């Protein structure tokens, strides 16, 4: 793990036994998710379309303002695939999670 690329310590992975987990990073709301391959990522909890609070529902996230839905692991918009939730990559090192400084 490159500590320059993943400087944000999210704590031990055991804190996140139940996913998605709501977490604040650098003052912004995120959802911590894990894809089928076991990779973690932080999905921004703000809709890129209307700025609403994105909430989980079963295997998707949705924005209650205009009911846009997003894939629960990738953040790609299911309502308009040209949009996606911004995200940060997450690395695991010694059973701790570290978030990327870079927002995608």
Residue pairs with C-beta under 8 A, 6 or more apart in sequence:
1 91
1 92
1 93
1 98
3 98
4 101
5 91
5 100
5 101
5 102
6 89
6 90
6 91
6 93
6 98
6 99
6 100
6 101
7 98
7 101
8 25
8 26
8 88
8 98
8 99
8 100
8 101
9 96
9 97
9 98
10 16
10 23
10 25
10 32
10 90
10 96
10 97
10 98
10 99
11 96
11 97
12 95
12 96
12 97
13 92
13 95
13 96
13 97
14 95
15 21
16 32
16 97
19 32
19 33
19 34
20 31
20 32
20 33
20 43
20 56
20 61
20 72
21 31
21 32
22 29
22 30
22 31
22 32
22 45
23 29
23 30
23 31
23 32
23 42
24 30
25 42
25 88
25 99
28 44
28 45
28 46
29 44
29 45
29 46
29 53
30 42
30 43
30 44
30 45
30 88
31 42
31 43
31 45
31 54
31 56
31 61
32 40
32 41
32 42
32 90
32 97
33 40
33 41
33 42
33 43
33 72
33 73
34 40
34 41
34 73
35 41
35 73
35 74
36 73
39 90
40 90
40 92
40 97
41 73
41 75
41 87
41 88
41 89
41 90
42 87
42 88
42 90
42 99
43 54
43 61
43 70
43 75
43 85
43 86
43 87
44 54
44 75
44 85
44 86
44 87
44 103
45 53
45 54
45 55
45 61
45 85
46 52
46 53
46 54
46 85
46 86
47 53
47 54
47 63
47 65
47 66
47 68
47 85
48 77
48 83
48 84
48 85
48 86
49 63
49 66
49 68
49 77
49 80
49 83
50 63
50 65
50 66
50 68
51 65
52 63
52 64
52 65
52 66
53 63
53 64
54 61
54 62
54 63
54 70
54 85
55 61
55 62
55 63
55 64
56 72
58 72
59 72
60 69
60 70
60 71
60 72
60 78
61 69
61 70
61 71
61 72
61 75
61 85
62 68
62 69
62 70
63 69
63 70
67 79
68 77
68 78
68 79
68 80
68 83
69 77
69 78
69 79
70 76
70 77
70 78
70 84
70 85
71 77
71 78
74 84
75 84
75 85
75 86
75 87
76 84
77 83
77 84
77 85
86 103
86 104
87 103
87 104
88 99
88 100
88 101
88 102
88 103
88 104
89 99
89 100
89 102
89 104
90 97
90 98
90 99
90 100
91 97
91 98
91 100
92 98
